[in-house]
Amino acid sequence: MNPHDSEHDELTARLHALPAERVPPARVWQAIAAQLPAQSAAPSPAATVPTLSTRHRRRRWPLRIGLGLAAALAVLMVVPTPVPHTPAPSLLQRQADAMAGEYQQAIAALPNAEVTEEWRPALHELDASADNIRAAIAENPRSRYLLGQLQRTYALRLELTQQAVLSTGLPT
């Protein structure tokens, strides 16, 4: 065994026995700070507690952001926004609207009779088809084909409604 190993082990044991951190008292830091020039004075570990001005600055930035957001919201509320221009309905759309009005009048002219459950799925399907065709006309207001499809759908719906009313035994 080497004599240096025992010294090394002894030094290592003493090193591990030392406290992990040792902070000098505040008066020592004050004495050191007094000897240093004013601009290069480093804060002492005791001075790591945030001062009032530091805490005040930390609280100000969320306040400033909040005030900025409130001001932006107020500007949005006060400044009038332009109303989007909705184009006038096309000739085809006006014809579809007129056709829907005539269909509603024809349905209203039928006697009030409760349609049986066997007719309802077909009638609902035709109503959904008419709604889909109207939506397609709104997207493509120049399609004469869609207007023809809407006319056929309304005619079929009216005919099916008449048959449903006749099946209940009421005269048309």
C-alpha positions as CSV (number, residue, x, y, z in Angstrom):
1,M,0.0,0.0,0.0
2,N,1.3,3.4,-1.0
3,P,1.5,6.1,1.8
4,H,0.0,8.6,-0.6
5,D,-3.2,6.5,-0.9
6,S,-3.9,6.8,2.9
7,E,-3.3,10.6,2.7
8,H,-5.6,10.8,-0.3
9,D,-8.3,8.8,1.5
10,E,-7.9,11.0,4.6
11,L,-8.2,14.2,2.5
12,T,-11.2,12.8,0.6
13,A,-13.0,12.0,3.9
14,R,-12.3,15.4,5.3
15,L,-13.5,17.0,2.0
16,H,-16.8,15.1,2.2
17,A,-17.2,16.1,5.8
18,L,-17.2,19.8,4.9
19,P,-20.5,21.6,4.6
20,A,-21.9,21.7,1.0
21,E,-22.2,25.5,1.0
22,R,-21.1,28.2,3.3
23,V,-22.4,31.7,3.0
24,P,-20.5,34.5,4.8
25,P,-22.4,36.8,7.0
26,A,-24.0,40.0,5.4
27,R,-21.4,42.3,7.1
28,V,-18.7,40.5,5.1
29,W,-20.5,41.2,1.9
30,Q,-21.0,44.8,2.9
31,A,-17.3,45.2,3.5
32,I,-16.5,43.8,0.2
33,A,-19.1,45.9,-1.6
34,A,-17.6,49.1,0.0
35,Q,-14.2,48.2,-1.4
36,L,-15.5,47.7,-5.0
37,P,-16.1,50.5,-7.4
38,A,-19.8,51.5,-7.6
39,Q,-20.5,50.3,-11.2
40,S,-19.0,46.9,-10.8
41,A,-20.5,46.0,-7.5
42,A,-22.0,42.5,-7.8
43,P,-25.1,41.6,-5.7
44,S,-24.5,39.6,-2.7
45,P,-26.2,36.2,-2.2
46,A,-28.1,37.9,0.6
47,A,-29.3,40.4,-1.9
48,T,-30.9,37.9,-4.3
49,V,-34.2,38.6,-2.7
50,P,-36.1,40.7,-5.2
51,T,-36.4,44.3,-4.2
52,L,-39.6,46.2,-4.3
53,S,-38.8,47.9,-7.6
54,T,-38.0,44.5,-9.2
55,R,-41.2,43.0,-8.0
56,H,-43.1,46.1,-9.1
57,R,-41.6,45.8,-12.6
58,R,-42.4,42.1,-12.8
59,R,-46.1,42.8,-12.0
60,R,-46.3,45.6,-14.6
61,W,-45.8,43.7,-17.8
62,P,-49.0,41.6,-17.5
63,L,-50.9,44.7,-16.5
64,R,-49.5,46.5,-19.6
65,I,-50.4,43.5,-21.9
66,G,-53.9,43.4,-20.4
67,L,-54.4,47.1,-20.9
68,G,-53.2,46.8,-24.5
69,L,-55.7,44.0,-25.2
70,A,-58.5,45.9,-23.6
71,A,-57.6,49.0,-25.7
72,A,-57.6,46.8,-28.9
73,L,-61.0,45.3,-28.0
74,A,-62.4,48.8,-27.3
75,V,-61.2,50.0,-30.8
76,L,-62.8,46.9,-32.4
77,M,-66.1,47.7,-30.6
78,V,-66.1,51.4,-31.5
79,V,-64.9,51.3,-35.1
80,P,-67.7,50.3,-37.4
81,T,-66.9,47.2,-39.5
82,P,-68.1,47.2,-43.1
83,V,-71.1,45.0,-43.7
84,P,-70.3,42.4,-46.3
85,H,-72.1,43.0,-49.5
86,T,-74.6,40.3,-50.3
87,P,-75.2,40.1,-54.0
88,A,-78.8,40.3,-55.2
89,P,-80.4,37.0,-56.0
90,S,-80.0,35.9,-59.6
91,L,-82.9,35.3,-61.9
92,L,-82.6,31.6,-61.4
93,Q,-82.7,32.0,-57.6
94,R,-85.8,34.2,-57.9
95,Q,-87.4,31.6,-60.1
96,A,-86.5,28.9,-57.5
97,D,-88.1,31.1,-54.7
98,A,-91.2,31.6,-56.8
99,M,-91.4,27.8,-57.5
100,A,-91.1,27.1,-53.7
101,G,-93.9,29.6,-53.0
102,E,-96.2,27.9,-55.5
103,Y,-95.3,24.5,-54.1
104,Q,-96.2,25.8,-50.5
105,Q,-99.5,27.1,-51.8
106,A,-100.3,23.8,-53.5
107,I,-99.5,21.8,-50.3
108,A,-101.7,24.3,-48.3
109,A,-104.6,23.7,-50.7
110,L,-104.7,20.0,-49.9
111,P,-107.0,18.9,-47.2
112,N,-105.5,18.6,-43.8
113,A,-105.0,14.9,-43.2
114,E,-102.5,13.1,-41.1
115,V,-100.1,11.2,-43.4
116,T,-99.5,7.6,-42.3
117,E,-96.1,6.4,-41.3
118,E,-95.5,4.5,-44.5
119,W,-95.5,7.7,-46.6
120,R,-93.3,9.8,-44.3
121,P,-89.8,8.5,-45.2
122,A,-90.4,9.1,-48.9
123,L,-91.8,12.6,-48.2
124,H,-88.9,13.5,-45.9
125,E,-86.5,12.2,-48.6
126,L,-88.0,14.5,-51.2
127,D,-87.9,17.5,-48.8
128,A,-84.2,16.8,-48.1
129,S,-83.6,16.6,-51.9
130,A,-85.4,19.9,-52.5
131,D,-83.2,21.5,-49.7
132,N,-80.1,20.1,-51.3
133,I,-81.0,21.4,-54.7
134,R,-81.8,24.8,-53.3
135,A,-78.3,24.9,-51.6
136,A,-76.8,23.8,-55.0
137,I,-78.6,26.7,-56.7
138,A,-77.2,29.1,-54.2
139,E,-73.7,27.9,-55.0
140,N,-74.2,27.8,-58.7
141,P,-76.9,30.4,-59.5
142,R,-76.7,29.9,-63.3
143,S,-77.5,26.2,-63.5
144,R,-80.8,25.8,-65.4
145,Y,-80.4,22.0,-64.8
146,L,-80.7,22.5,-61.1
147,L,-83.9,24.6,-61.5
148,G,-85.4,21.7,-63.6
149,Q,-84.4,19.2,-60.9
150,L,-86.1,21.4,-58.3
151,Q,-89.2,21.6,-60.4
152,R,-89.3,17.8,-60.8
153,T,-88.7,17.3,-57.1
154,Y,-91.5,19.6,-56.1
155,A,-93.9,18.0,-58.6
156,L,-93.0,14.5,-57.3
157,R,-93.4,15.7,-53.7
158,L,-96.8,17.2,-54.5
159,E,-98.0,14.1,-56.3
160,L,-96.8,11.8,-53.4
161,T,-98.6,14.0,-50.9
162,Q,-101.8,13.8,-52.9
163,Q,-101.5,10.0,-53.0
164,A,-100.9,10.0,-49.2
165,V,-104.0,12.1,-48.6
166,L,-106.1,9.9,-50.9
167,S,-104.9,6.8,-49.1
168,T,-106.4,8.2,-45.8
169,G,-109.8,8.3,-47.4
170,L,-110.3,12.0,-47.6
171,P,-111.3,13.6,-50.9
172,T,-108.9,16.0,-52.6
